[in-house]
Amino acid sequence: MEYNQKMINRIKRVQGQLNGVIKMMEEEQDCKEVVTQLSASKGSLQRLMGVIISENLVECVREADQEGASSQEMINEAIELLVKSK
């Protein structure tokens, strides 16, 4: 699977959020603000995982169709990954 620049930018954005959380913690800011930022980071990562899993699934199903193979196993694997990511 190819990871496009948009996906990489999402990771960099989360990295920036987490660096901000570290700074907030070092400055002993209010725990509500820290948790809010951590929650936003978590949500961003979960959305990115969903995008990666769904794009990979589409790619795998297309390949299976071209090869005449069953795509059910790949679908099951994708579902497992989605469940693990929650």
PDB file of N, CA, C and O in Angstrom:
ATOM      1  N   MET A   1       0.843  -1.182   0.000  1.00  0.00           N
ATOM      2  CA  MET A   1       0.000   0.000   0.000  1.00  0.00           C
ATOM      3  C   MET A   1       0.885   1.241   0.000  1.00  0.00           C
ATOM      4  O   MET A   1       1.907   1.299   0.684  1.00  0.00           O
ATOM      5  N   GLU A   2       0.475   2.207  -0.768  1.00  0.00           N
ATOM      6  CA  GLU A   2       1.184   3.488  -0.784  1.00  0.00           C
ATOM      7  C   GLU A   2       0.548   4.436   0.230  1.00  0.00           C
ATOM      8  O   GLU A   2      -0.675   4.555   0.312  1.00  0.00           O
ATOM      9  N   TYR A   3       1.400   5.102   0.994  1.00  0.00           N
ATOM     10  CA  TYR A   3       0.934   6.100   1.946  1.00  0.00           C
ATOM     11  C   TYR A   3       1.156   7.461   1.310  1.00  0.00           C
ATOM     12  O   TYR A   3       2.289   7.851   1.027  1.00  0.00           O
ATOM     13  N   ASN A   4       0.065   8.180   1.089  1.00  0.00           N
ATOM     14  CA  ASN A   4       0.174   9.461   0.400  1.00  0.00           C
ATOM     15  C   ASN A   4       0.572  10.591   1.355  1.00  0.00           C
ATOM     16  O   ASN A   4       0.608  10.416   2.573  1.00  0.00           O
ATOM     17  N   GLN A   5       0.862  11.726   0.781  1.00  0.00           N
ATOM     18  CA  GLN A   5       1.325  12.877   1.560  1.00  0.00           C
ATOM     19  C   GLN A   5       0.269  13.350   2.559  1.00  0.00           C
ATOM     20  O   GLN A   5       0.600  13.843   3.637  1.00  0.00           O
ATOM     21  N   LYS A   6      -0.984  13.197   2.195  1.00  0.00           N
ATOM     22  CA  LYS A   6      -2.070  13.598   3.098  1.00  0.00           C
ATOM     23  C   LYS A   6      -2.011  12.785   4.394  1.00  0.00           C
ATOM     24  O   LYS A   6      -2.196  13.330   5.482  1.00  0.00           O
ATOM     25  N   MET A   7      -1.753  11.483   4.273  1.00  0.00           N
ATOM     26  CA  MET A   7      -1.643  10.627   5.454  1.00  0.00           C
ATOM     27  C   MET A   7      -0.434  11.031   6.305  1.00  0.00           C
ATOM     28  O   MET A   7      -0.523  11.107   7.531  1.00  0.00           O
ATOM     29  N   ILE A   8       0.665  11.281   5.655  1.00  0.00           N
ATOM     30  CA  ILE A   8       1.880  11.684   6.357  1.00  0.00           C
ATOM     31  C   ILE A   8       1.657  13.012   7.073  1.00  0.00           C
ATOM     32  O   ILE A   8       2.105  13.199   8.204  1.00  0.00           O
ATOM     33  N   ASN A   9       0.966  13.926   6.411  1.00  0.00           N
ATOM     34  CA  ASN A   9       0.671  15.223   7.042  1.00  0.00           C
ATOM     35  C   ASN A   9      -0.206  15.055   8.279  1.00  0.00           C
ATOM     36  O   ASN A   9      -0.046  15.783   9.259  1.00  0.00           O
ATOM     37  N   ARG A  10      -1.134  14.095   8.234  1.00  0.00           N
ATOM     38  CA  ARG A  10      -1.983  13.843   9.401  1.00  0.00           C
ATOM     39  C   ARG A  10      -1.132  13.399  10.588  1.00  0.00           C
ATOM     40  O   ARG A  10      -1.337  13.850  11.715  1.00  0.00           O
ATOM     41  N   ILE A  11      -0.173  12.511  10.321  1.00  0.00           N
ATOM     42  CA  ILE A  11       0.711  12.031  11.389  1.00  0.00           C
ATOM     43  C   ILE A  11       1.536  13.192  11.938  1.00  0.00           C
ATOM     44  O   ILE A  11       1.713  13.308  13.151  1.00  0.00           O
ATOM     45  N   LYS A  12       2.031  14.036  11.071  1.00  0.00           N
ATOM     46  CA  LYS A  12       2.824  15.186  11.520  1.00  0.00           C
ATOM     47  C   LYS A  12       1.978  16.124  12.381  1.00  0.00           C
ATOM     48  O   LYS A  12       2.473  16.697  13.352  1.00  0.00           O
ATOM     49  N   ARG A  13       0.703  16.277  12.023  1.00  0.00           N
ATOM     50  CA  ARG A  13      -0.200  17.120  12.804  1.00  0.00           C
ATOM     51  C   ARG A  13      -0.392  16.535  14.210  1.00  0.00           C
ATOM     52  O   ARG A  13      -0.369  17.264  15.202  1.00  0.00           O
ATOM     53  N   VAL A  14      -0.580  15.217  14.281  1.00  0.00           N
ATOM     54  CA  VAL A  14      -0.724  14.557  15.577  1.00  0.00           C
ATOM     55  C   VAL A  14       0.568  14.691  16.380  1.00  0.00           C
ATOM     56  O   VAL A  14       0.539  14.913  17.591  1.00  0.00           O
ATOM     57  N   GLN A  15       1.685  14.556  15.702  1.00  0.00           N
ATOM     58  CA  GLN A  15       2.975  14.712  16.364  1.00  0.00           C
ATOM     59  C   GLN A  15       3.074  16.111  16.990  1.00  0.00           C
ATOM     60  O   GLN A  15       3.541  16.268  18.118  1.00  0.00           O
ATOM     61  N   GLY A  16       2.632  17.107  16.246  1.00  0.00           N
ATOM     62  CA  GLY A  16       2.623  18.473  16.767  1.00  0.00           C
ATOM     63  C   GLY A  16       1.699  18.616  17.967  1.00  0.00           C
ATOM     64  O   GLY A  16       2.034  19.289  18.942  1.00  0.00           O
ATOM     65  N   GLN A  17       0.521  17.975  17.889  1.00  0.00           N
ATOM     66  CA  GLN A  17      -0.408  18.014  19.013  1.00  0.00           C
ATOM     67  C   GLN A  17       0.236  17.392  20.259  1.00  0.00           C
ATOM     68  O   GLN A  17       0.133  17.936  21.358  1.00  0.00           O
ATOM     69  N   LEU A  18       0.892  16.259  20.073  1.00  0.00           N
ATOM     70  CA  LEU A  18       1.506  15.578  21.215  1.00  0.00           C
ATOM     71  C   LEU A  18       2.667  16.379  21.792  1.00  0.00           C
ATOM     72  O   LEU A  18       2.874  16.395  23.006  1.00  0.00           O
ATOM     73  N   ASN A  19       3.421  17.039  20.925  1.00  0.00           N
ATOM     74  CA  ASN A  19       4.483  17.926  21.423  1.00  0.00           C
ATOM     75  C   ASN A  19       3.882  19.059  22.249  1.00  0.00           C
ATOM     76  O   ASN A  19       4.452  19.479  23.256  1.00  0.00           O
ATOM     77  N   GLY A  20       2.733  19.542  21.815  1.00  0.00           N
ATOM     78  CA  GLY A  20       2.028  20.576  22.569  1.00  0.00           C
ATOM     79  C   GLY A  20       1.557  20.065  23.916  1.00  0.00           C
ATOM     80  O   GLY A  20       1.593  20.792  24.909  1.00  0.00           O
ATOM     81  N   VAL A  21       1.114  18.812  23.953  1.00  0.00           N
ATOM     82  CA  VAL A  21       0.676  18.217  25.217  1.00  0.00           C
ATOM     83  C   VAL A  21       1.854  18.106  26.182  1.00  0.00           C
ATOM     84  O   VAL A  21       1.712  18.391  27.371  1.00  0.00           O
ATOM     85  N   ILE A  22       2.999  17.699  25.684  1.00  0.00           N
ATOM     86  CA  ILE A  22       4.194  17.609  26.528  1.00  0.00           C
ATOM     87  C   ILE A  22       4.501  18.970  27.136  1.00  0.00           C
ATOM     88  O   ILE A  22       4.793  19.078  28.326  1.00  0.00           O
ATOM     89  N   LYS A  23       4.432  20.002  26.310  1.00  0.00           N
ATOM     90  CA  LYS A  23       4.704  21.355  26.792  1.00  0.00           C
ATOM     91  C   LYS A  23       3.681  21.764  27.859  1.00  0.00           C
ATOM     92  O   LYS A  23       4.033  22.356  28.879  1.00  0.00           O
ATOM     93  N   MET A  24       2.419  21.440  27.606  1.00  0.00           N
ATOM     94  CA  MET A  24       1.368  21.761  28.574  1.00  0.00           C
ATOM     95  C   MET A  24       1.636  21.065  29.909  1.00  0.00           C
ATOM     96  O   MET A  24       1.462  21.657  30.975  1.00  0.00           O
ATOM     97  N   MET A  25       2.060  19.810  29.837  1.00  0.00           N
ATOM     98  CA  MET A  25       2.339  19.054  31.059  1.00  0.00           C
ATOM     99  C   MET A  25       3.547  19.647  31.799  1.00  0.00           C
ATOM    100  O   MET A  25       3.547  19.761  33.025  1.00  0.00           O
ATOM    101  N   GLU A  26       4.568  20.016  31.032  1.00  0.00           N
ATOM    102  CA  GLU A  26       5.753  20.622  31.646  1.00  0.00           C
ATOM    103  C   GLU A  26       5.403  21.947  32.327  1.00  0.00           C
ATOM    104  O   GLU A  26       5.996  22.312  33.342  1.00  0.00           O
ATOM    105  N   GLU A  27       4.436  22.656  31.755  1.00  0.00           N
ATOM    106  CA  GLU A  27       3.986  23.931  32.327  1.00  0.00           C
ATOM    107  C   GLU A  27       2.911  23.733  33.380  1.00  0.00           C
ATOM    108  O   GLU A  27       2.379  24.701  33.923  1.00  0.00           O
ATOM    109  N   GLU A  28       2.590  22.464  33.671  1.00  0.00           N
ATOM    110  CA  GLU A  28       1.589  22.099  34.674  1.00  0.00           C
ATOM    111  C   GLU A  28       0.237  22.763  34.436  1.00  0.00           C
ATOM    112  O   GLU A  28      -0.395  23.273  35.361  1.00  0.00           O
ATOM    113  N   GLN A  29      -0.189  22.746  33.175  1.00  0.00           N
ATOM    114  CA  GLN A  29      -1.495  23.314  32.846  1.00  0.00           C
ATOM    115  C   GLN A  29      -2.605  22.402  33.365  1.00  0.00           C
ATOM    116  O   GLN A  29      -2.368  21.258  33.753  1.00  0.00           O
ATOM    117  N   ASP A  30      -3.795  22.932  33.359  1.00  0.00           N
ATOM    118  CA  ASP A  30      -4.970  22.239  33.872  1.00  0.00           C
ATOM    119  C   ASP A  30      -5.153  20.880  33.190  1.00  0.00           C
ATOM    120  O   ASP A  30      -4.993  20.752  31.976  1.00  0.00           O
ATOM    121  N   CYS A  31      -5.490  19.872  33.996  1.00  0.00           N
ATOM    122  CA  CYS A  31      -5.623  18.514  33.462  1.00  0.00           C
ATOM    123  C   CYS A  31      -6.734  18.414  32.416  1.00  0.00           C
ATOM    124  O   CYS A  31      -6.634  17.603  31.495  1.00  0.00           O
ATOM    125  N   LYS A  32      -7.781  19.215  32.538  1.00  0.00           N
ATOM    126  CA  LYS A  32      -8.865  19.175  31.550  1.00  0.00           C
ATOM    127  C   LYS A  32      -8.349  19.556  30.167  1.00  0.00           C
ATOM    128  O   LYS A  32      -8.730  18.944  29.169  1.00  0.00           O
ATOM    129  N   GLU A  33      -7.491  20.555  30.108  1.00  0.00           N
ATOM    130  CA  GLU A  33      -6.934  20.985  28.825  1.00  0.00           C
ATOM    131  C   GLU A  33      -6.006  19.912  28.251  1.00  0.00           C
ATOM    132  O   GLU A  33      -6.014  19.653  27.047  1.00  0.00           O
ATOM    133  N   VAL A  34      -5.212  19.297  29.119  1.00  0.00           N
ATOM    134  CA  VAL A  34      -4.305  18.237  28.675  1.00  0.00           C
ATOM    135  C   VAL A  34      -5.106  17.062  28.118  1.00  0.00           C
ATOM    136  O   VAL A  34      -4.805  16.550  27.040  1.00  0.00           O
ATOM    137  N   VAL A  35      -6.114  16.648  28.855  1.00  0.00           N
ATOM    138  CA  VAL A  35      -6.937  15.518  28.425  1.00  0.00           C
ATOM    139  C   VAL A  35      -7.671  15.846  27.131  1.00  0.00           C
ATOM    140  O   VAL A  35      -7.816  14.981  26.268  1.00  0.00           O
ATOM    141  N   THR A  36      -8.130  17.072  26.989  1.00  0.00           N
ATOM    142  CA  THR A  36      -8.804  17.491  25.756  1.00  0.00           C
ATOM    143  C   THR A  36      -7.865  17.343  24.555  1.00  0.00           C
ATOM    144  O   THR A  36      -8.264  16.845  23.503  1.00  0.00           O
ATOM    145  N   GLN A  37      -6.621  17.779  24.723  1.00  0.00           N
ATOM    146  CA  GLN A  37      -5.653  17.667  23.629  1.00  0.00           C
ATOM    147  C   GLN A  37      -5.283  16.211  23.352  1.00  0.00           C
ATOM    148  O   GLN A  37      -5.122  15.824  22.194  1.00  0.00           O
ATOM    149  N   LEU A  38      -5.148  15.410  24.395  1.00  0.00           N
ATOM    150  CA  LEU A  38      -4.864  13.985  24.203  1.00  0.00           C
ATOM    151  C   LEU A  38      -6.016  13.294  23.478  1.00  0.00           C
ATOM    152  O   LEU A  38      -5.800  12.441  22.617  1.00  0.00           O
ATOM    153  N   SER A  39      -7.232  13.671  23.836  1.00  0.00           N
ATOM    154  CA  SER A  39      -8.410  13.099  23.191  1.00  0.00           C
ATOM    155  C   SER A  39      -8.453  13.470  21.707  1.00  0.00           C
ATOM    156  O   SER A  39      -8.797  12.643  20.863  1.00  0.00           O
ATOM    157  N   ALA A  40      -8.104  14.709  21.402  1.00  0.00           N
ATOM    158  CA  ALA A  40      -8.067  15.145  19.999  1.00  0.00           C
ATOM    159  C   ALA A  40      -7.014  14.359  19.226  1.00  0.00           C
ATOM    160  O   ALA A  40      -7.245  13.970  18.081  1.00  0.00           O
ATOM    161  N   SER A  41      -5.876  14.128  19.838  1.00  0.00           N
ATOM    162  CA  SER A  41      -4.809  13.355  19.192  1.00  0.00           C
ATOM    163  C   SER A  41      -5.259  11.919  18.940  1.00  0.00           C
ATOM    164  O   SER A  41      -5.035  11.359  17.867  1.00  0.00           O
ATOM    165  N   LYS A  42      -5.891  11.344  19.940  1.00  0.00           N
ATOM    166  CA  LYS A  42      -6.386   9.972  19.810  1.00  0.00           C
ATOM    167  C   LYS A  42      -7.408   9.869  18.667  1.00  0.00           C
ATOM    168  O   LYS A  42      -7.360   8.946  17.854  1.00  0.00           O
ATOM    169  N   GLY A  43      -8.319  10.825  18.626  1.00  0.00           N
ATOM    170  CA  GLY A  43      -9.325  10.827  17.563  1.00  0.00           C
ATOM    171  C   GLY A  43      -8.697  10.940  16.185  1.00  0.00           C
ATOM    172  O   GLY A  43      -9.125  10.272  15.243  1.00  0.00           O
ATOM    173  N   SER A  44      -7.683  11.784  16.068  1.00  0.00           N
ATOM    174  CA  SER A  44      -6.988  11.943  14.785  1.00  0.00           C
ATOM    175  C   SER A  44      -6.319  10.651  14.361  1.00  0.00           C
ATOM    176  O   SER A  44      -6.384  10.267  13.193  1.00  0.00           O
ATOM    177  N   LEU A  45      -5.677   9.979  15.303  1.00  0.00           N
ATOM    178  CA  LEU A  45      -5.020   8.708  14.994  1.00  0.00           C
ATOM    179  C   LEU A  45      -6.033   7.643  14.599  1.00  0.00           C
ATOM    180  O   LEU A  45      -5.796   6.872  13.669  1.00  0.00           O
ATOM    181  N   GLN A  46      -7.160   7.596  15.302  1.00  0.00           N
ATOM    182  CA  GLN A  46      -8.185   6.608  14.971  1.00  0.00           C
ATOM    183  C   GLN A  46      -8.759   6.844  13.576  1.00  0.00           C
ATOM    184  O   GLN A  46      -8.996   5.895  12.829  1.00  0.00           O
ATOM    185  N   ARG A  47      -8.979   8.102  13.230  1.00  0.00           N
ATOM    186  CA  ARG A  47      -9.480   8.406  11.879  1.00  0.00           C
ATOM    187  C   ARG A  47      -8.457   7.991  10.822  1.00  0.00           C
ATOM    188  O   ARG A  47      -8.818   7.426   9.789  1.00  0.00           O
ATOM    189  N   LEU A  48      -7.192   8.271  11.082  1.00  0.00           N
ATOM    190  CA  LEU A  48      -6.147   7.896  10.128  1.00  0.00           C
ATOM    191  C   LEU A  48      -6.068   6.380   9.983  1.00  0.00           C
ATOM    192  O   LEU A  48      -5.926   5.871   8.870  1.00  0.00           O
ATOM    193  N   MET A  49      -6.160   5.655  11.094  1.00  0.00           N
ATOM    194  CA  MET A  49      -6.146   4.195  11.004  1.00  0.00           C
ATOM    195  C   MET A  49      -7.321   3.696  10.164  1.00  0.00           C
ATOM    196  O   MET A  49      -7.168   2.770   9.366  1.00  0.00           O
ATOM    197  N   GLY A  50      -8.477   4.301  10.340  1.00  0.00           N
ATOM    198  CA  GLY A  50      -9.640   3.924   9.541  1.00  0.00           C
ATOM    199  C   GLY A  50      -9.419   4.164   8.065  1.00  0.00           C
ATOM    200  O   GLY A  50      -9.789   3.335   7.234  1.00  0.00           O
ATOM    201  N   VAL A  51      -8.815   5.298   7.733  1.00  0.00           N
ATOM    202  CA  VAL A  51      -8.523   5.615   6.325  1.00  0.00           C
ATOM    203  C   VAL A  51      -7.552   4.597   5.748  1.00  0.00           C
ATOM    204  O   VAL A  51      -7.763   4.090   4.646  1.00  0.00           O
ATOM    205  N   ILE A  52      -6.488   4.297   6.488  1.00  0.00           N
ATOM    206  CA  ILE A  52      -5.481   3.352   6.003  1.00  0.00           C
ATOM    207  C   ILE A  52      -6.089   1.964   5.820  1.00  0.00           C
ATOM    208  O   ILE A  52      -5.861   1.309   4.802  1.00  0.00           O
ATOM    209  N   ILE A  53      -6.858   1.522   6.802  1.00  0.00           N
ATOM    210  CA  ILE A  53      -7.470   0.195   6.711  1.00  0.00           C
ATOM    211  C   ILE A  53      -8.443   0.127   5.549  1.00  0.00           C
ATOM    212  O   ILE A  53      -8.440  -0.852   4.802  1.00  0.00           O
ATOM    213  N   SER A  54      -9.279   1.149   5.378  1.00  0.00           N
ATOM    214  CA  SER A  54     -10.276   1.105   4.301  1.00  0.00           C
ATOM    215  C   SER A  54      -9.619   1.176   2.923  1.00  0.00           C
ATOM    216  O   SER A  54     -10.034   0.473   2.001  1.00  0.00           O
ATOM    217  N   GLU A  55      -8.600   2.018   2.779  1.00  0.00           N
ATOM    218  CA  GLU A  55      -7.925   2.100   1.481  1.00  0.00           C
ATOM    219  C   GLU A  55      -7.192   0.805   1.167  1.00  0.00           C
ATOM    220  O   GLU A  55      -7.172   0.360   0.020  1.00  0.00           O
ATOM    221  N   ASN A  56      -6.592   0.201   2.182  1.00  0.00           N
ATOM    222  CA  ASN A  56      -5.911  -1.071   1.981  1.00  0.00           C
ATOM    223  C   ASN A  56      -6.915  -2.161   1.606  1.00  0.00           C
ATOM    224  O   ASN A  56      -6.637  -2.997   0.747  1.00  0.00           O
ATOM    225  N   LEU A  57      -8.071  -2.149   2.248  1.00  0.00           N
ATOM    226  CA  LEU A  57      -9.101  -3.138   1.947  1.00  0.00           C
ATOM    227  C   LEU A  57      -9.565  -3.014   0.500  1.00  0.00           C
ATOM    228  O   LEU A  57      -9.688  -4.016  -0.205  1.00  0.00           O
ATOM    229  N   VAL A  58      -9.818  -1.799   0.063  1.00  0.00           N
ATOM    230  CA  VAL A  58     -10.246  -1.579  -1.322  1.00  0.00           C
ATOM    231  C   VAL A  58      -9.193  -2.117  -2.288  1.00  0.00           C
ATOM    232  O   VAL A  58      -9.520  -2.787  -3.268  1.00  0.00           O
ATOM    233  N   GLU A  59      -7.932  -1.818  -2.002  1.00  0.00           N
ATOM    234  CA  GLU A  59      -6.833  -2.282  -2.854  1.00  0.00           C
ATOM    235  C   GLU A  59      -6.768  -3.815  -2.873  1.00  0.00           C
ATOM    236  O   GLU A  59      -6.603  -4.412  -3.936  1.00  0.00           O
ATOM    237  N   CYS A  60      -6.896  -4.446  -1.714  1.00  0.00           N
ATOM    238  CA  CYS A  60      -6.816  -5.905  -1.633  1.00  0.00           C
ATOM    239  C   CYS A  60      -7.990  -6.585  -2.332  1.00  0.00           C
ATOM    240  O   CYS A  60      -7.814  -7.613  -2.988  1.00  0.00           O
ATOM    241  N   VAL A  61      -9.185  -6.016  -2.195  1.00  0.00           N
ATOM    242  CA  VAL A  61     -10.359  -6.601  -2.847  1.00  0.00           C
ATOM    243  C   VAL A  61     -10.221  -6.499  -4.364  1.00  0.00           C
ATOM    244  O   VAL A  61     -10.571  -7.433  -5.086  1.00  0.00           O
ATOM    245  N   ARG A  62      -9.715  -5.371  -4.844  1.00  0.00           N
ATOM    246  CA  ARG A  62      -9.498  -5.223  -6.288  1.00  0.00           C
ATOM    247  C   ARG A  62      -8.513  -6.277  -6.793  1.00  0.00           C
ATOM    248  O   ARG A  62      -8.742  -6.905  -7.827  1.00  0.00           O
ATOM    249  N   GLU A  63      -7.423  -6.464  -6.061  1.00  0.00           N
ATOM    250  CA  GLU A  63      -6.427  -7.467  -6.452  1.00  0.00           C
ATOM    251  C   GLU A  63      -7.019  -8.867  -6.444  1.00  0.00           C
ATOM    252  O   GLU A  63      -6.760  -9.658  -7.352  1.00  0.00           O
ATOM    253  N   ALA A  64      -7.815  -9.180  -5.419  1.00  0.00           N
ATOM    254  CA  ALA A  64      -8.436 -10.502  -5.322  1.00  0.00           C
ATOM    255  C   ALA A  64      -9.385 -10.726  -6.494  1.00  0.00           C
ATOM    256  O   ALA A  64      -9.421 -11.816  -7.065  1.00  0.00           O
ATOM    257  N   ASP A  65     -10.155  -9.697  -6.856  1.00  0.00           N
ATOM    258  CA  ASP A  65     -11.080  -9.805  -7.992  1.00  0.00           C
ATOM    259  C   ASP A  65     -10.318 -10.064  -9.285  1.00  0.00           C
ATOM    260  O   ASP A  65     -10.736 -10.883 -10.104  1.00  0.00           O
ATOM    261  N   GLN A  66      -9.202  -9.367  -9.466  1.00  0.00           N
ATOM    262  CA  GLN A  66      -8.404  -9.543 -10.682  1.00  0.00           C
ATOM    263  C   GLN A  66      -7.803 -10.945 -10.760  1.00  0.00           C
ATOM    264  O   GLN A  66      -7.648 -11.505 -11.845  1.00  0.00           O
ATOM    265  N   GLU A  67      -7.465 -11.507  -9.591  1.00  0.00           N
ATOM    266  CA  GLU A  67      -6.863 -12.838  -9.548  1.00  0.00           C
ATOM    267  C   GLU A  67      -7.909 -13.940  -9.449  1.00  0.00           C
ATOM    268  O   GLU A  67      -7.578 -15.125  -9.490  1.00  0.00           O
ATOM    269  N   GLY A  68      -9.168 -13.548  -9.317  1.00  0.00           N
ATOM    270  CA  GLY A  68     -10.241 -14.528  -9.193  1.00  0.00           C
ATOM    271  C   GLY A  68     -10.288 -15.192  -7.825  1.00  0.00           C
ATOM    272  O   GLY A  68     -10.894 -16.253  -7.675  1.00  0.00           O
ATOM    273  N   ALA A  69      -9.664 -14.591  -6.838  1.00  0.00           N
ATOM    274  CA  ALA A  69      -9.624 -15.156  -5.484  1.00  0.00           C
ATOM    275  C   ALA A  69     -10.755 -14.582  -4.642  1.00  0.00           C
ATOM    276  O   ALA A  69     -11.378 -13.585  -5.006  1.00  0.00           O
ATOM    277  N   SER A  70     -11.006 -15.230  -3.513  1.00  0.00           N
ATOM    278  CA  SER A  70     -12.027 -14.757  -2.585  1.00  0.00           C
ATOM    279  C   SER A  70     -11.478 -13.580  -1.778  1.00  0.00           C
ATOM    280  O   SER A  70     -10.344 -13.620  -1.301  1.00  0.00           O
ATOM    281  N   SER A  71     -12.269 -12.567  -1.636  1.00  0.00           N
ATOM    282  CA  SER A  71     -11.846 -11.398  -0.873  1.00  0.00           C
ATOM    283  C   SER A  71     -12.373 -11.434   0.565  1.00  0.00           C
ATOM    284  O   SER A  71     -12.094 -10.525   1.347  1.00  0.00           O
ATOM    285  N   GLN A  72     -13.126 -12.465   0.915  1.00  0.00           N
ATOM    286  CA  GLN A  72     -13.735 -12.543   2.250  1.00  0.00           C
ATOM    287  C   GLN A  72     -12.679 -12.554   3.356  1.00  0.00           C
ATOM    288  O   GLN A  72     -12.866 -11.912   4.389  1.00  0.00           O
ATOM    289  N   GLU A  73     -11.579 -13.270   3.154  1.00  0.00           N
ATOM    290  CA  GLU A  73     -10.528 -13.332   4.174  1.00  0.00           C
ATOM    291  C   GLU A  73      -9.936 -11.943   4.420  1.00  0.00           C
ATOM    292  O   GLU A  73      -9.683 -11.564   5.563  1.00  0.00           O
ATOM    293  N   MET A  74      -9.719 -11.197   3.354  1.00  0.00           N
ATOM    294  CA  MET A  74      -9.181  -9.845   3.486  1.00  0.00           C
ATOM    295  C   MET A  74     -10.159  -8.923   4.198  1.00  0.00           C
ATOM    296  O   MET A  74      -9.760  -8.072   4.993  1.00  0.00           O
ATOM    297  N   ILE A  75     -11.424  -9.096   3.910  1.00  0.00           N
ATOM    298  CA  ILE A  75     -12.452  -8.296   4.576  1.00  0.00           C
ATOM    299  C   ILE A  75     -12.450  -8.606   6.071  1.00  0.00           C
ATOM    300  O   ILE A  75     -12.538  -7.697   6.897  1.00  0.00           O
ATOM    301  N   ASN A  76     -12.351  -9.875   6.413  1.00  0.00           N
ATOM    302  CA  ASN A  76     -12.300 -10.267   7.827  1.00  0.00           C
ATOM    303  C   ASN A  76     -11.080  -9.674   8.519  1.00  0.00           C
ATOM    304  O   ASN A  76     -11.184  -9.211   9.655  1.00  0.00           O
ATOM    305  N   GLU A  77      -9.933  -9.678   7.862  1.00  0.00           N
ATOM    306  CA  GLU A  77      -8.720  -9.095   8.426  1.00  0.00           C
ATOM    307  C   GLU A  77      -8.899  -7.592   8.660  1.00  0.00           C
ATOM    308  O   GLU A  77      -8.481  -7.066   9.691  1.00  0.00           O
ATOM    309  N   ALA A  78      -9.515  -6.915   7.706  1.00  0.00           N
ATOM    310  CA  ALA A  78      -9.741  -5.477   7.839  1.00  0.00           C
ATOM    311  C   ALA A  78     -10.665  -5.186   9.014  1.00  0.00           C
ATOM    312  O   ALA A  78     -10.448  -4.230   9.759  1.00  0.00           O
ATOM    313  N   ILE A  79     -11.676  -5.997   9.176  1.00  0.00           N
ATOM    314  CA  ILE A  79     -12.600  -5.817  10.296  1.00  0.00           C
ATOM    315  C   ILE A  79     -11.858  -6.011  11.615  1.00  0.00           C
ATOM    316  O   ILE A  79     -12.064  -5.260  12.568  1.00  0.00           O
ATOM    317  N   GLU A  80     -10.991  -7.026  11.664  1.00  0.00           N
ATOM    318  CA  GLU A  80     -10.186  -7.252  12.875  1.00  0.00           C
ATOM    319  C   GLU A  80      -9.327  -6.037  13.187  1.00  0.00           C
ATOM    320  O   GLU A  80      -9.237  -5.615  14.340  1.00  0.00           O
ATOM    321  N   LEU A  81      -8.702  -5.478  12.172  1.00  0.00           N
ATOM    322  CA  LEU A  81      -7.862  -4.289  12.385  1.00  0.00           C
ATOM    323  C   LEU A  81      -8.688  -3.120  12.886  1.00  0.00           C
ATOM    324  O   LEU A  81      -8.259  -2.393  13.782  1.00  0.00           O
ATOM    325  N   LEU A  82      -9.863  -2.935  12.321  1.00  0.00           N
ATOM    326  CA  LEU A  82     -10.731  -1.847  12.782  1.00  0.00           C
ATOM    327  C   LEU A  82     -11.133  -2.030  14.237  1.00  0.00           C
ATOM    328  O   LEU A  82     -11.159  -1.069  15.005  1.00  0.00           O
ATOM    329  N   VAL A  83     -11.446  -3.258  14.612  1.00  0.00           N
ATOM    330  CA  VAL A  83     -11.834  -3.532  16.001  1.00  0.00           C
ATOM    331  C   VAL A  83     -10.650  -3.260  16.926  1.00  0.00           C
ATOM    332  O   VAL A  83     -10.825  -2.670  17.992  1.00  0.00           O
ATOM    333  N   LYS A  84      -9.461  -3.677  16.537  1.00  0.00           N
ATOM    334  CA  LYS A  84      -8.264  -3.451  17.366  1.00  0.00           C
ATOM    335  C   LYS A  84      -7.966  -1.970  17.521  1.00  0.00           C
ATOM    336  O   LYS A  84      -7.437  -1.547  18.549  1.00  0.00           O
ATOM    337  N   SER A  85      -8.297  -1.184  16.513  1.00  0.00           N
ATOM    338  CA  SER A  85      -7.950   0.242  16.545  1.00  0.00           C
ATOM    339  C   SER A  85      -8.877   1.045  17.452  1.00  0.00           C
ATOM    340  O   SER A  85      -8.591   2.208  17.736  1.00  0.00           O
ATOM    341  N   LYS A  86      -9.947   0.474  17.899  1.00  0.00           N
ATOM    342  CA  LYS A  86     -10.906   1.216  18.745  1.00  0.00           C
ATOM    343  C   LYS A  86     -10.503   1.211  20.174  1.00  0.00           C
ATOM    344  O   LYS A  86     -11.196   1.787  21.013  1.00  0.00           O
TER     345      LYS A  86
END
